[in-house]
Amino acid sequence: MVDLKGQYDKIKDEVDKSIFEVLNSTSYINGPAVRQFQENLEKYMGVKHVIPCANGTDALQIAMMGLGLKPGDEVITVDFTFAATVEVIALLNLTPVLIDVDKDTFNIDLKKLEEAITPKTKAIVPVHLFGHVAQMEDIMALAKKHDLYVIEDNAQAIGANYTFKDGSQQKAGTIGNVGATSFFPSKNLGAYGDGGSIFTNDDELAHSIRGIVNHGMYERYHHDVVGVNSRLDSVQAAVLDIKLKHLDDYSSRRQNAARHYTEALSKSEHIQTPQTETYKPCDNSNGICDTCDCHVFHQYTIKIKNGKRNALAEHFKKNDIPHGIYYPIPLHSQKAYKDERYDEKEFKVTNQLVDEVISLPMHTELDKEQIDYITSEIIKVVG
Ligand SMILES: *Cc1c(COP(=O)(O)O)cnc(C)c1O
């Protein structure tokens, strides 16, 4: 699915040198490498505060702790995402409210979102699934109207740009009150181990979060709040700082690969290719995608409309073509998150997506020849 070795080989000299610099510095935790990466990421994202932490799941949890959400508060998020999103809501004894997604973008359904808001709702967690930014302008307007926090799960969309109706742009993850991302190796900005980060433009929230990641300490050995231990280590920061310089190039490589896939797969009436305006002139009026750079293709995920998804997966397996089914089970049907509040009728889209979606190899080293081979195999099976 990914070619991390091919990517590493191209930056090996730079990366190895900076790793050895950290080893020689012996400043393995919170050293200058972390500080430097933090500052460079702040510049890149156009955000006031980047707070590095140990992984993307922690980033989401700490963001929610920083906002002071309390047990019983309802937090609305999507039924179709990686479990980490709902896991941290449940861990903090907040009440997860899972809702259906849009059938074309796989992102939060705005109508369902508005319907799900109750007097107990305190926050919304949009997930920029597969690298495609959710409709943030509308989400922010709704949040303002109902006085809710917005926590962006940006684990899959780092580097994506969101364009507002007035033409201004902001990076995904910096639009809500707070954003969280993951540097898991296969993510678009991947470390060589675990890592994560929190984004905010809110000075007070940033201060609060900086204490929470460090055992609730704002002054050494004074523990003002219950915190956690969540750090990005210096070796990972050094690797990430190098890869950050390549992130825009990595995104455009992914977008190019997506363009080749879409060109080849559009020939089949049984395949729905990802909904995006990334490589077409922007059309804000369609209400689906607001910008030309709003999809960074963490995954290239198609829908197989004629019931042949499993046959295709079998064919891939037999021919050693990597693929993934993200996600095979909707969260509301997972043992850990089942709840009598949920009504199957409310999850029409996710219940169908789990039978139709399949993700194709997607990474920065993919070439046209590989894509031609993969797409011709798909058409063979699906028609
Ligand atoms: C990867 C991911 C996370 C969690 O990130 P980790 O660094 O693995 O903890 C959270 N949300 C989404 C949508 C993800 O894809």
PDBQT file of the ligand as one rigid body, heavy atoms in Angstrom, charges set to zero:
ROOT
HETATM    1  C1  LIG A 401      -4.160   7.400  12.285  1.00  0.00    +0.000 C 
HETATM    2  C2  LIG A 401      -5.390   8.030  12.788  1.00  0.00    +0.000 A 
HETATM    3  C3  LIG A 401      -5.547   8.416  14.131  1.00  0.00    +0.000 A 
HETATM    4  C4  LIG A 401      -4.601   8.021  15.221  1.00  0.00    +0.000 C 
HETATM    5  O1  LIG A 401      -3.280   8.293  15.024  1.00  0.00    +0.000 OA
HETATM    6  P1  LIG A 401      -2.129   7.462  15.799  1.00  0.00    +0.000 P 
HETATM    7  O2  LIG A 401      -0.906   8.270  15.620  1.00  0.00    +0.000 OA
HETATM    8  O3  LIG A 401      -2.050   6.120  15.171  1.00  0.00    +0.000 OA
HETATM    9  O4  LIG A 401      -2.538   7.369  17.230  1.00  0.00    +0.000 OA
HETATM   10  C5  LIG A 401      -6.682   9.112  14.484  1.00  0.00    +0.000 A 
HETATM   11  N1  LIG A 401      -7.641   9.401  13.584  1.00  0.00    +0.000 NA
HETATM   12  C6  LIG A 401      -7.553   9.016  12.294  1.00  0.00    +0.000 A 
HETATM   13  C7  LIG A 401      -8.644   9.388  11.357  1.00  0.00    +0.000 C 
HETATM   14  C8  LIG A 401      -6.435   8.310  11.861  1.00  0.00    +0.000 A 
HETATM   15  O5  LIG A 401      -6.358   7.935  10.577  1.00  0.00    +0.000 OA
ENDROOT
TORSDOF 0
